[in-house]
Amino acid sequence: MNQPLFLQPVFQERIWGGTALKDLFDYDIPSKHTGECWAISGHPNGQSVVKNGPFRGKNVGELWEQHRELFGNHPSPVFPLLTKILDANADLSVQVHPDDEYAKQYENGELGKTECWYILDCKENAEIVFGHHAKTKEELVSLIENGEWNRLLKRIPVKPGDFFYVPSGTIHALCEGTIVLETQQSSDTTYRLYDYDRKDQNGNTRELHVDKAIDVIAVPHKSSSFEPVIEKREGGTITTFVKGKYFTVYKWEIKEKTDFTHDKQFLLISIIQGDGKLTVGEETYKIKKGDHLIMPSGTGDFTIEGMLEAIVPHP
């Protein structure tokens, strides 16, 4: 297999969603409350489907089961990563994710969820919830039980181009007016701690998972910051945001023409700005903002030409 796998995203409607996925990427979204684009996914709750080549019509989960050689025979029982774009048209719930061990025990063998965010766009003075001020578990529980959210929650201003690493156990929430590309473990397990007491269109509040959240929240909060490593290349710049246990994430900025050595088991590529051409062997493919693709194992070295930016993770 020496060609990239271009993928059809899956869209998820959310109470906090909007229309930014159409406005920014010209996606055909299902409604004015579309919150998530599952761009590269092998998760049962939303599978990306291949749009080209001999595997056209197959979803990522099927390929993982039937053609593991495409992924360098990676040992994970499930496709390990999930790339999303999120449109926080309103505040997301304040939430936390479990680690692998807790999720395996309490969530039917689901993976835990460590994730990271690249801020694609946001309104002026946008912010996120990231961490908390409690020094002990007792203080954490007291602040939660008394609803003292302003005392508990840390808020951080954000701007386009910011990157945040969000390990499991971290209290977090995207806030209104923020568009984010998220790289995460392939998990759909979220424990809602607080949802602003809001109601859906039927007058119902959303389920909270306070006890499980308290179980998994890391106390005290530890900032997990990685210093970006910037590599200038002929025709472009490669920024390494994080090299962690679950994923490595790069930003590629192509100004003219850049050659790449493909020595990973596989790469996930999301074009977030611009357009250009991807050349693999004798074949050339057009790529543009909003495209998502997997570079399988064995495609060999490749070249990207044009003016574009991409977020590129691998396990």
C-alpha positions as CSV (number, residue, x, y, z in Angstrom):
1,M,0.0,0.0,0.0
2,N,1.8,3.1,-1.2
3,Q,-0.9,5.7,-1.3
4,P,-2.5,7.9,1.4
5,L,-6.0,7.1,2.7
6,F,-8.2,10.2,2.4
7,L,-11.1,10.1,4.9
8,Q,-14.7,11.3,5.1
9,P,-15.3,12.8,8.5
10,V,-18.2,12.1,10.8
11,F,-20.2,15.0,12.4
12,Q,-21.7,15.0,15.9
13,E,-24.4,17.4,17.1
14,R,-23.9,19.0,20.5
15,I,-25.9,21.3,22.7
16,W,-22.9,23.7,22.6
17,G,-22.2,23.4,18.8
18,G,-22.7,25.9,16.0
19,T,-21.9,26.4,12.3
20,A,-18.1,27.1,12.4
21,L,-17.3,23.8,10.9
22,K,-19.2,24.9,7.7
23,D,-18.0,28.5,7.9
24,L,-14.3,27.7,8.3
25,F,-14.0,24.4,6.4
26,D,-17.1,24.3,4.1
27,Y,-18.1,21.0,5.6
28,D,-21.7,19.7,4.9
29,I,-22.8,19.7,8.6
30,P,-26.1,18.2,9.8
31,S,-27.4,21.2,11.7
32,K,-26.7,24.6,13.3
33,H,-25.7,22.8,16.5
34,T,-22.8,20.7,15.1
35,G,-20.2,20.5,17.7
36,E,-17.7,17.9,16.6
37,C,-16.0,16.7,13.4
38,W,-14.5,13.3,14.0
39,A,-12.0,13.7,11.3
40,I,-9.8,10.6,11.7
41,S,-11.6,8.0,13.8
42,G,-11.7,4.3,14.3
43,H,-14.0,4.6,17.3
44,P,-17.4,2.7,17.2
45,N,-19.3,5.9,18.0
46,G,-18.1,7.5,14.8
47,Q,-16.0,5.8,12.1
48,S,-14.2,7.7,9.3
49,V,-14.6,6.1,5.9
50,V,-11.9,5.9,3.2
51,K,-12.7,8.0,0.1
52,N,-10.1,6.7,-2.4
53,G,-8.1,3.7,-3.6
54,P,-8.7,0.0,-3.1
55,F,-10.0,0.5,0.4
56,R,-12.7,3.0,-0.7
57,G,-15.8,2.5,1.5
58,K,-14.0,0.8,4.3
59,N,-13.9,2.4,7.7
60,V,-10.8,2.9,9.8
61,G,-11.9,0.2,12.3
62,E,-12.3,-2.4,9.6
63,L,-8.8,-1.6,8.2
64,W,-7.4,-1.9,11.7
65,E,-8.9,-5.3,12.1
66,Q,-8.3,-6.7,8.6
67,H,-5.2,-4.9,7.4
68,R,-3.0,-4.1,10.4
69,E,0.0,-4.1,8.0
70,L,-1.2,-0.6,6.9
71,F,-0.4,0.6,10.4
72,G,3.0,-1.1,10.8
73,N,1.4,-3.9,12.8
74,H,0.9,-1.6,15.7
75,P,0.0,-3.8,18.8
76,S,-3.0,-1.8,20.1
77,P,-6.3,-3.8,20.0
78,V,-8.1,-0.7,18.7
79,F,-7.1,2.2,16.4
80,P,-5.3,4.2,19.1
81,L,-5.9,7.8,18.1
82,L,-8.8,10.1,17.3
83,T,-8.6,13.5,15.6
84,K,-11.5,15.9,16.1
85,I,-12.3,19.5,15.3
86,L,-14.6,21.1,17.9
87,D,-16.8,24.2,17.5
88,A,-17.4,25.6,21.0
89,N,-20.2,27.9,20.0
90,A,-21.1,27.9,23.7
91,D,-19.2,26.8,26.8
92,L,-18.6,23.0,27.1
93,S,-19.2,21.3,30.4
94,V,-16.5,21.4,32.9
95,Q,-15.2,17.8,32.7
96,V,-12.4,15.3,33.3
97,H,-11.3,12.1,31.7
98,P,-10.1,8.9,33.3
99,D,-6.7,7.1,32.7
100,D,-6.5,3.7,31.0
101,E,-6.6,1.8,34.3
102,Y,-9.7,3.4,35.6
103,A,-11.5,3.3,32.3
104,K,-10.7,-0.4,31.8
105,Q,-12.2,-1.2,35.2
106,Y,-15.3,1.1,35.1
107,E,-16.0,1.7,31.4
108,N,-16.2,-1.7,29.8
109,G,-12.6,-1.8,28.7
110,E,-12.6,1.6,27.0
111,L,-9.3,3.5,26.8
112,G,-8.6,6.4,29.0
113,K,-8.3,9.8,27.5
114,T,-5.3,12.0,27.3
115,E,-5.7,14.7,24.7
116,C,-4.2,17.9,23.4
117,W,-5.6,21.0,21.7
118,Y,-4.4,23.3,18.9
119,I,-6.4,26.5,18.9
120,L,-7.4,27.0,15.3
121,D,-9.5,30.2,15.9
122,C,-11.2,32.0,18.8
123,K,-13.0,35.2,19.6
124,E,-11.2,38.1,21.2
125,N,-10.5,37.5,24.9
126,A,-11.4,33.8,24.6
127,E,-10.4,31.5,27.5
128,I,-10.5,27.9,28.5
129,V,-10.9,26.2,31.9
130,F,-7.6,24.3,32.5
131,G,-6.9,22.9,36.0
132,H,-8.0,23.9,39.5
133,H,-6.9,25.6,42.6
134,A,-7.6,22.9,45.2
135,K,-4.5,21.8,47.2
136,T,-6.1,18.6,48.7
137,K,-8.8,16.1,47.8
138,E,-10.8,17.4,50.8
139,E,-10.7,21.0,49.5
140,L,-11.6,19.8,46.0
141,V,-14.7,17.9,47.3
142,S,-15.7,20.9,49.5
143,L,-15.6,23.4,46.7
144,I,-17.5,21.1,44.4
145,E,-20.2,20.3,46.9
146,N,-20.7,24.0,47.7
147,G,-20.7,25.0,44.0
148,E,-17.8,27.4,44.5
149,W,-16.8,27.1,40.9
150,N,-15.1,30.5,40.6
151,R,-12.8,29.5,43.5
152,L,-12.1,26.1,42.1
153,L,-11.5,26.5,38.4
154,K,-8.5,27.9,36.7
155,R,-9.1,30.0,33.6
156,I,-6.5,30.7,31.0
157,P,-6.7,33.2,28.0
158,V,-6.1,31.7,24.6
159,K,-5.3,32.9,21.1
160,P,-5.0,31.2,17.7
161,G,-1.9,29.0,17.5
162,D,-1.8,28.1,21.2
163,F,-1.2,24.4,22.1
164,F,-2.3,22.7,25.3
165,Y,-1.5,19.2,26.5
166,V,-4.4,17.8,28.6
167,P,-3.5,14.5,30.4
168,S,-6.2,12.3,31.9
169,G,-7.2,13.6,35.4
170,T,-7.1,17.3,34.3
171,I,-10.2,19.4,34.8
172,H,-10.9,21.3,31.6
173,A,-13.4,22.9,29.3
174,L,-13.4,24.8,26.1
175,C,-15.3,28.1,26.4
176,E,-17.5,30.0,24.0
177,G,-16.0,31.2,20.7
178,T,-13.2,28.6,20.5
179,I,-12.4,26.3,17.5
180,V,-10.0,23.6,18.3
181,L,-8.2,20.7,16.6
182,E,-8.0,17.9,19.2
183,T,-5.7,14.9,19.1
184,Q,-6.7,12.3,21.7
185,Q,-6.6,8.7,22.7
186,S,-9.5,6.8,20.9
187,S,-12.0,7.1,23.8
188,D,-15.4,8.6,24.2
189,T,-15.5,8.6,28.0
190,T,-16.1,12.0,29.7
191,Y,-17.1,12.7,33.3
192,R,-19.1,15.9,33.5
193,L,-18.4,17.8,36.7
194,Y,-20.5,21.0,36.1
195,D,-22.7,22.0,33.2
196,Y,-23.7,25.6,34.2
197,D,-27.2,24.2,35.2
198,R,-28.3,24.6,31.6
199,K,-31.2,22.8,30.0
200,D,-31.6,21.2,26.6
201,Q,-34.5,22.0,24.3
202,N,-36.7,19.6,26.2
203,G,-36.0,21.3,29.5
204,N,-33.7,18.6,30.8
205,T,-30.3,19.0,32.4
206,R,-27.5,16.8,31.2
207,E,-26.2,13.9,33.3
208,L,-23.3,14.7,35.6
209,H,-20.7,12.2,36.8
210,V,-19.5,13.9,40.0
211,D,-18.4,10.8,41.9
212,K,-16.3,9.4,39.1
213,A,-14.9,12.8,38.3
214,I,-13.7,13.3,41.9
215,D,-12.2,9.8,41.7
216,V,-10.0,10.7,38.8
217,I,-9.2,14.4,39.2
218,A,-5.4,14.9,39.9
219,V,-4.9,16.9,43.1
220,P,-3.1,19.2,43.1
221,H,-3.3,20.3,39.5
222,K,0.1,19.9,37.7
223,S,0.7,21.9,34.5
224,S,2.0,19.5,31.9
225,S,3.9,21.8,29.5
226,F,6.1,20.7,26.7
227,E,8.5,23.2,25.1
228,P,7.8,23.3,21.4
229,V,10.9,22.2,19.3
230,I,11.1,24.2,16.0
231,E,13.0,22.8,13.1
232,K,13.6,25.0,10.1
233,R,13.8,23.1,6.8
234,E,14.1,24.0,3.2
235,G,10.7,25.1,2.1
236,G,9.0,24.9,5.5
237,T,9.1,24.6,9.3
238,I,8.3,21.6,11.5
239,T,7.2,22.3,15.1
240,T,7.1,19.4,17.6
241,F,4.5,20.3,20.2
242,V,4.6,17.1,22.3
243,K,6.3,13.7,22.4
244,G,4.2,11.8,25.0
245,K,3.3,8.3,26.0
246,Y,0.2,8.2,23.7
247,F,1.1,10.5,20.8
248,T,3.6,12.8,19.2
249,V,2.1,15.9,17.6
250,Y,3.7,18.1,14.9
251,K,2.7,21.3,13.1
252,W,3.9,21.4,9.5
253,E,4.1,24.8,7.9
254,I,4.9,24.5,4.2
255,K,6.0,27.6,2.3
256,E,7.3,26.1,-0.9
257,K,8.3,22.5,-1.2
258,T,9.4,20.1,1.6
259,D,10.6,16.5,1.6
260,F,9.6,14.1,4.3
261,T,11.0,10.8,5.4
262,H,8.2,8.4,6.5
263,D,9.7,6.2,9.1
264,K,6.7,5.9,11.5
265,Q,4.2,3.2,11.7
266,F,1.6,5.6,10.3
267,L,0.9,9.4,10.3
268,L,-2.4,11.2,10.6
269,I,-2.5,14.5,8.6
270,S,-5.1,17.3,9.0
271,I,-4.7,20.3,6.6
272,I,-5.8,23.4,8.6
273,Q,-4.8,26.1,6.2
274,G,-4.0,26.6,2.5
275,D,-3.6,24.0,-0.2
276,G,-1.0,22.2,-2.2
277,K,0.2,18.9,-3.6
278,L,1.3,15.7,-1.9
279,T,3.6,13.5,-4.0
280,V,4.1,9.8,-3.1
281,G,6.3,7.9,-5.5
282,E,4.9,8.5,-9.0
283,E,1.5,9.7,-7.8
284,T,0.5,13.3,-6.9
285,Y,-2.6,14.2,-4.8
286,K,-4.2,17.6,-4.3
287,I,-4.6,18.5,-0.7
288,K,-6.5,21.5,0.8
289,K,-7.8,23.0,4.0
290,G,-10.2,20.6,5.7
291,D,-8.7,17.4,4.2
292,H,-7.8,14.6,6.6
293,L,-5.7,11.6,5.6
294,I,-3.7,8.7,7.0
295,M,-0.2,8.0,5.6
296,P,0.1,4.2,6.0
297,S,3.2,2.2,6.8
298,G,5.2,1.6,3.7
299,T,4.3,4.6,1.6
300,G,7.9,5.6,1.7
301,D,9.2,9.2,1.5
302,F,7.0,11.9,0.1
303,T,7.0,15.6,-0.8
304,I,4.5,18.4,0.0
305,E,4.4,21.4,-2.2
306,G,2.4,24.6,-1.8
307,M,1.4,27.0,0.9
308,L,-0.3,25.2,3.8
309,E,-0.4,24.2,7.4
310,A,-1.1,20.8,8.9
311,I,-1.4,19.1,12.3
312,V,0.3,15.7,12.2
313,P,0.1,13.2,15.0
314,H,1.3,9.6,15.3
315,P,1.3,7.1,18.2
